[in-house]
Amino acid sequence: MIETPQFEEPIRIVSDIHFGHPASIIEKAAQLTPLFREAKTVIFNGDTVELRYIRGRRLGMRNAMIMRETCLEAGAQPVFINGNHDPMLSDLCHVDLADGAILVTHGDLLFHDISPWSHDAGIMAAAHTRELEGLKEDDALHDFEKRLKASKRAALAIQLHKTGLRRDALSALRTVLRECWPPWRPFQIFHSWAVTPDRAEALARTFRPQARFILIGHTHNCGFWERSGRTIVNTGSFLPLSRRMTVDLEGGVLTARRIVEEKGSFKAGEVVRRFSIEEAMEGKGTAGARG
C-alpha cells in the first residue's frame, strides 16, 4: 500500500494559478479566499507562482508566502506541489491520496522537453537528457520521485534568461500573441493536448499502477479523459483562454466543480462530474456521474 499523507478533508485541488505572472487573472491572493474557505486542505498542483527565473525569484517567494497565508486565514492547510514554473517551491513533486487510488502531480514529466510549446523547449530538453543520464548511474530511472525532481531541475535550465514580463493593461494580449508565434506553435500546443491523456495513463501504469485517477495541470487544457480504466483530470489554469475547475476529495468521492468569478473573487460553482473511488477500485468504471 502506498503511504498517503494524512490531509484533513475536504481536500480541494487546484493548479496553474500563476500568481505573479502578468497575464494571470489573479492579481491578489485574496481573490481566492472564497475558494479556500470550503476546504480543510488545499493542494496547489504546481505553477502556483513564478520561480523559474533568478530575476524575480524574490518576488515569487513572497507571492508564495502570501498565497500560503491567505489559505491559512481562510481556514485551510496549504500543500504545495512543484510545477515547472515553481520547481523548487516545495519538497513535494506529487501526492498520493485515498490509499494510492489518486495520483496528483503537475504533469510536466509527461514531456521530455517539459513544455513542447515553449520557446525554451530545446534548452529544457537538453537539460532533461543530462539529468536522466545522471540517474542511470545509480539505477534510479524507475524511481518516481527522482524522475520528477529531474524534470524540475530541467525546468530550471532557463533560470538565467531574462523574464521580460510586466503587468499592464495589455499583459493578457501580449501573452496570447507570444504563445501564437511563430505560426506553428498553436499546432504544438494542440499536439501536446492530444498526447497528454495517453502519456498520463502510461505514467501511472509505470509508477503508480494502483492509481485510478490522475490529476494534472500543466497544459491548461481543462477536462476529463478515460484511458484503460483510469480517469485523467486536468484542472486547467488561471491564464487567459483557459477554463478552470477544482477537484474535491471527501468521504471517498471525487467531485469536480467549475471555478467561477463573482465580483472579482473566485469560488466553486456547478458540479461537473462525481466519481466514487470505491467503485473505481472495484473495476466498475470511472466514468462518474455528471452534476
N, C-alpha and C positions, 0 to 999 in steps of 0.2 A: 504494500500500500504506500502511496506517495504521501510524504509528510506535508500536511497542509497547515499554513499559519492560521491561528485562531482569530479571525476577524469577526467583530460583532455585526450581526445582521440587523436591519437590511444593509446589504453591501451594494453600493452604486458604482458602476464602472463607466468612465468617460475617457476620451482620448483626444489628442491633437488640438488642445486649446491654443497653443502657440502664443501664450501671453507674452507680450513684448515684441512680437512680430508686427511690423507696421500695417499689415493687411488683416490682422486678426480682428474679428468683430468684438472681441473682449478688450475693452480699453481699461476697465477697472475690475479687479478681482471680485469686488462686492456685487457685480452684476450676476455672479454665480451663486450668491448666498441662498436664494430660494431652491436652487438645485441641490445644494448640500444639506439643507435642513431636513429633508425627507430620509436621510441615511444616517446610519451609525458609523459606517466606514465608507470612504470614497477612495476608489482605486483610480489613479491617474495613469492611464496606459500609454505613456510616452508622449514626447513632444509637447509637454506642458508649458515649458518656457524655452528660451533661445540661449543655448550654451555652446554652440559649435565653434564660434569664433572667439579668439582671445580678446579681440576688441569687442567690448560689450558684454564680456562674461560677468563682470562685477554686477552690472545691471540685471543680468539673467538670474544670478543667485539671489539678488534682492527680490526680484519678482517671484522666485520660488518660495522665499520666506513669506512674502505677502499672501501667496496662494495658500500656503500651509496655515497661516494664522487665520485667514478668512474661513477656511474649512473648520478649524477648531472652534472658532467663535460661533459657527452655525451648529455646533454640537456633534460633528463627525470627525472621526480619526482619519487623517490623510495617509495614503500609501502611494508612494511614487515609484513607477517602473520607468526605467531608462528608455528613451527613444533615440533616434538618430540626431535629433535637434538638441537633445539634452542627455548626451551619452554617459555623463558622469554625475548625474544628479543624485543617484541613489545606489545602494548596494544591490538592488533588485533589477533583474532583466526579465523576469517572468514571475508569475504567481500561479500556483495550483490550488484550485478550490474544489469543494464538495468531494473530498477524498480522491482527487485526481480526475473527476469527471469533466472539469472545466480547466482549460489552459488559457491564461491571459498573458499575452506578450505583444509587443508593439507591432511586429511584422516586418521589420527591416531585414531580418535574417533570411527572408524569402528570396532576396535578390543579392547576387554576388556583388553587384555594383551599388548596393544599398538603395539608391534611388535612380533607377534607369533613366528617368526623365530629367534628371538634374544636369546642369551644365558641368558639374564636377564629378559626374559618374565615373569617368575614366580614372580620375585620381583615387576615388574610393575603391574602385575595383582592384587597382594595383596594390593599394594598401591592404585590402582584404586578402589578396593572394599571399602577400608576405606574412600576414597574421596566421593563415592556415598552414603555411609551410613551417612556421614555428611550432604549431600544435602537433604536427606529425612527429616531432622529435620526442614527445612524451606520450604518444599514442592517445591523444586527447580529442581526436576528431569526432568521437562519438559521445563526448561529454557535453551535454546540452548547455549547461551554464557557461562553459569555456567557449563554446561556439558563439553563444550570444554576446559574450564580452568581446570576442574577437571582432564581431561585426560593429560593435560600438567603438572600438579603437579605430577601425577602418573609417568610420564616420568622422573621426577627429582629424583625419589626414588633411582636411581643408581648413583647419583652425587658424592658420596664419593668413588666410585670404581676408581681404577687407570685406566687410559686410555690405557697405553701400546702401544700408537700409535707413529710412527715416519715416516717421509717421506724419502724414499731412492729408489734405482732402483727396489727393489723388493716389494714396497708397494702394488701395484695393485695385484700381485700374492698372497701376504700374505693375503690380504683381501678376495680374491676369495676362497682360501683354508680354511680360517676361516669360511666363510659362508657355506661351504660344509661339515663342520664337526660338530657333528657326521653325519654319512651317511644318517640319516633320515631327516636332516634339509632341503635339497632341496625339499622334499615332503611337508614340512610345508610351504615353500615358494610358491610352486605351488598351494597348497590348498588355501592359502591366496589370490593368484591371482584369483582363481576360484570364491571365495565368495564375492570379493570386489564389483563388479557391483551391485549385488542384495542388498548388505548392503548399498551402496551409495544411491540407489533408495529409500530404506526404510528410510534412514536418512532424505532425502529431503521430503518424504511423511509425516514424523512426524513433522519436524521442519520448512521446507520451501516448503509447498505444491504448491506454485506458481512457483517454480523453474522448468525450463525445461532443464537446463544444469547444471551439477555438475562437477566442475573442481577440481581434486585432484592430489596428487603426492604419496608420502609415500612408496608405494610398488615397485616403479621404473618400473612398468610394463606398458610401453607406449602403448596407444591405445584408441579405442572408443568402447562403448557398448550401446546398446539401451535397455531400460527397462521401460515398462509401460508408454510410451510417453515421457520419459526423455532420454537425452544423457549423459552418463558418460564419461568424458575425463580424462585420466591420462597422464600428460606431461612428464613422465619418469624422468631420473636423469643424472647427470654428473659423475656417477661412472662407472667403467668398466662393460662390458657385458650388458649395458643398452642403449636403444635408447632414444632420447630426442626430444622434439618439443616445440614450443611456440604457444600460442593461443592469437590472437589479437582480440580486440573489437573495431570496428569503424563503425559508421553510421548504427547501427542495424544489423551488420553482424559479426559473429564469423568466423575467419579464422585460421586454424591450419597449421603450416609450420614445416617441418623438420629443426632441427638445424644442421648446417654443419660446419665442420672445414676447414679453409683455411689459410695456412701459420701461423699456431699456434693460430689463432683467430677464434671466433665463430660468425656466422651470421645466419639469417633466410634464408632457402633455398626454395625448392619446396613447393607449396601448396598441402596439403594432403586432407583437407576437408574444405568446407564452409557451414555455417548454417545461415539461415535467422531467426532472433529472432521473428519477427512478425509472420511468418508462423508457427513457433513452438508454439507460444502462441495461435494462432487460431486453433490449433489442426490439422494442415496439415502435421504433422510428423516432425521428427527431423533428418532424415537420412542424409540430407545435400548433397551438390554437391561435387564431387571429383575434385581435381585440376588436 
